[in-house]
């Protein structure tokens, strides 16, 4: 994510038919995603103009889950009622690191009202990750907040970008986070675009740290390295999602940081993922 995000956070004949089809069609398996979600940051410009109508459109597309990045000055109880009426669940929300301070209990209260299973720190300023000492101070905050959230039955997680894969003193920050965050209290929402941008393999992390990734951000990468609608890039979704049990993935959130047409992006990405088999 970029500076805009930080500002934003402040604010039954099938069987018989199968016998006639070539086996190659089933080579990648027949699993598919169930409840597909969307990170609402993708449609933030639309929400700012027509919050109710945009949420309704998200539900009409077929999404069952949304991930918040701010509540748009709406009270959690009212927002939860609206989601229930649309058949939408909000299993998680993005927050800033500053939310872990004096107002952490209030944030947890709101999460309970909203029905969030997870709260996710979405970004670290450079001062909070510029050295291993700075990163370890941040990890201490994560461990404390995660322990307090766990007592309330809420998971705590961190969402990566690509800077976590640039070494500091011969250590990769993402590896330090995974090694030194308390595995009982701090989980990870892997952004599959940014880890790819950082030159790393998501599957390798799933295998090394099984069960640590209950959520993923699903955004695709074009030939020039930029973000594109899911299915229009070169990320091998079938390979990644086939390892969902290793990773512990429970929620898949479509996202695009700067879509030219936000509603078209979430529509096309949803259609692709509904048709994906792995």
HELIX and SHEET records of a PDB file:
HELIX    1   1 UNK A    3  UNK A   10  1                                   8    
HELIX    2   2 UNK A   14  UNK A   19  1                                   6    
HELIX    3   3 UNK A   23  UNK A   26  5                                   4    
HELIX    4   4 UNK A   40  UNK A   43  5                                   4    
HELIX    5   5 UNK A   44  UNK A   49  1                                   6    
HELIX    6   6 UNK A   51  UNK A   61  1                                  11    
HELIX    7   7 UNK A   76  UNK A   86  1                                  11    
HELIX    8   8 UNK A   97  UNK A  100  5                                   4    
HELIX    9   9 UNK A  104  UNK A  114  1                                  11    
HELIX   10  10 UNK A  126  UNK A  128  5                                   3    
HELIX   11  11 UNK A  132  UNK A  151  1                                  20    
HELIX   12  12 UNK A  163  UNK A  165  5                                   3    
HELIX   13  13 UNK A  173  UNK A  180  1                                   8    
HELIX   14  14 UNK A  192  UNK A  197  1                                   6    
HELIX   15  15 UNK A  202  UNK A  208  1                                   7    
HELIX   16  16 UNK A  237  UNK A  241  1                                   5    
HELIX   17  17 UNK A  244  UNK A  247  1                                   4    
HELIX   18  18 UNK A  262  UNK A  275  1                                  14    
SHEET    1   A 9 UNK A  36  UNK A  39  0                                        
SHEET    2   A 9 UNK A  65  UNK A  68  1                                        
SHEET    3   A 9 UNK A  89  UNK A  95  1                                        
SHEET    4   A 9 UNK A 118  UNK A 121  1                                        
SHEET    5   A 9 UNK A 155  UNK A 159  1                                        
SHEET    6   A 9 UNK A 187  UNK A 191  1                                        
SHEET    7   A 9 UNK A 215  UNK A 218  1                                        
SHEET    8   A 9 UNK A 251  UNK A 254  1                                        
SHEET    9   A 9 UNK A  36  UNK A  39  1                                        
SHEET    1   B 2 UNK A 220  UNK A 221  0                                        
SHEET    2   B 2 UNK A 227  UNK A 228 -1                                        
END                                                                             
